[in-house]
Amino acid sequence: MSVTMNKELLIRMPVSLYNQASKLCKARYKSLSAFVRDLIIEQLENTLTPEEERIVGLGERQYYKGRGINWRKIRRG
């Protein structure tokens, strides 16, 4: 299967971050472009499923109706 690469991104970042990413890519024998593509794919795969989005939406609607718990009232630690 062939994938056509027809979009380009211009990413601005601090030199220190670029140097760290470049060292990481060199250690993994990847180009910086492949590294960024892999990170984007990883983020897309970690998104919520439609069922999970439905559950979150239901919880939000319940909260707006006053049936939820204010996070500031939850005791921590």
Sine and cosine of phi, psi and omega as CSV:
sin_phi,cos_phi,sin_psi,cos_psi,sin_omega,cos_omega
0.00,0.00,0.78,-0.62,-0.03,-1.00
-0.97,-0.24,0.71,-0.70,0.03,-1.00
-0.92,-0.40,0.82,-0.58,0.02,-1.00
-1.00,0.07,0.80,-0.60,0.04,-1.00
-1.00,-0.08,0.95,-0.30,-0.07,-1.00
-0.78,-0.63,0.19,0.98,0.05,-1.00
-0.82,-0.58,0.57,-0.82,0.01,-1.00
-0.83,-0.56,0.53,-0.85,0.07,-1.00
-0.86,-0.51,0.63,-0.78,0.14,-0.99
-0.94,-0.34,0.90,-0.43,-0.06,-1.00
-0.91,-0.41,0.84,-0.55,0.05,-1.00
-0.99,-0.17,0.72,-0.70,0.00,-1.00
-0.49,-0.87,0.36,-0.93,0.05,-1.00
-0.88,0.47,0.48,-0.88,-0.03,-1.00
-0.86,0.51,-0.64,0.77,-0.02,-1.00
-0.89,0.46,-0.65,0.76,0.03,-1.00
-0.92,0.38,-0.65,0.76,0.05,-1.00
-0.87,0.49,-0.69,0.72,-0.01,-1.00
-0.89,0.45,-0.65,0.76,0.03,-1.00
-0.91,0.42,-0.71,0.71,0.01,-1.00
-0.90,0.44,-0.64,0.77,0.00,-1.00
-0.90,0.44,-0.68,0.74,0.04,-1.00
-0.90,0.44,-0.66,0.75,0.02,-1.00
-0.89,0.45,-0.68,0.73,0.03,-1.00
-0.89,0.46,-0.68,0.73,0.00,-1.00
-0.89,0.46,-0.65,0.76,0.00,-1.00
-0.92,0.39,-0.50,0.86,-0.02,-1.00
-0.99,-0.12,0.06,1.00,-0.01,-1.00
0.82,0.57,0.72,0.69,0.02,-1.00
-0.81,-0.59,0.42,-0.91,0.14,-0.99
-0.99,0.15,0.32,-0.95,0.04,-1.00
-0.89,0.45,-0.59,0.81,0.04,-1.00
-0.89,0.45,-0.69,0.72,0.02,-1.00
-0.91,0.42,-0.61,0.79,0.02,-1.00
-0.88,0.47,-0.73,0.68,0.01,-1.00
-0.90,0.44,-0.67,0.74,0.05,-1.00
-0.86,0.51,-0.69,0.73,0.01,-1.00
-0.89,0.45,-0.65,0.76,0.03,-1.00
-0.90,0.45,-0.66,0.75,0.01,-1.00
-0.91,0.42,-0.70,0.72,0.02,-1.00
-0.88,0.48,-0.67,0.74,0.01,-1.00
-0.87,0.50,-0.69,0.73,0.01,-1.00
-0.91,0.41,-0.65,0.76,0.01,-1.00
-0.91,0.42,-0.60,0.80,0.01,-1.00
-0.96,0.29,-0.36,0.93,-0.01,-1.00
-1.00,-0.05,0.21,0.98,0.03,-1.00
-0.98,0.19,0.23,-0.97,-0.02,-1.00
-0.95,0.31,0.54,-0.84,0.10,-1.00
-0.97,0.24,0.29,-0.96,0.04,-1.00
-0.83,0.55,-0.59,0.81,0.03,-1.00
-0.92,0.40,-0.66,0.75,0.03,-1.00
-0.92,0.40,-0.62,0.78,0.05,-1.00
-0.89,0.45,-0.60,0.80,0.03,-1.00
-0.90,0.44,-0.68,0.74,0.00,-1.00
-0.90,0.43,-0.67,0.74,0.03,-1.00
-0.89,0.46,-0.71,0.71,0.02,-1.00
-0.87,0.50,-0.66,0.75,0.03,-1.00
-0.89,0.46,-0.70,0.72,0.04,-1.00
-0.89,0.46,-0.65,0.76,0.03,-1.00
-0.90,0.44,-0.69,0.72,0.00,-1.00
-0.90,0.44,-0.63,0.77,0.04,-1.00
-0.90,0.43,-0.65,0.76,0.01,-1.00
-0.89,0.45,-0.70,0.71,0.00,-1.00
-0.90,0.43,-0.44,0.90,0.04,-1.00
-0.99,0.11,0.01,1.00,0.04,-1.00
1.00,0.00,0.20,0.98,-0.03,-1.00
-1.00,-0.08,-0.04,1.00,-0.04,-1.00
-1.00,-0.09,-0.03,-1.00,0.02,-1.00
-0.92,-0.38,0.77,-0.63,0.05,-1.00
-0.91,0.41,0.80,-0.60,-0.07,-1.00
-0.89,0.46,-0.39,0.92,-0.01,-1.00
-0.96,0.26,-0.31,0.95,0.01,-1.00
-1.00,0.00,-0.09,1.00,-0.01,-1.00
-0.99,0.17,0.79,-0.61,0.00,-1.00
-0.98,0.20,0.69,-0.73,-0.01,-1.00
-0.90,-0.43,0.48,-0.88,0.14,-0.99
0.94,0.34,0.00,0.00,0.00,0.00
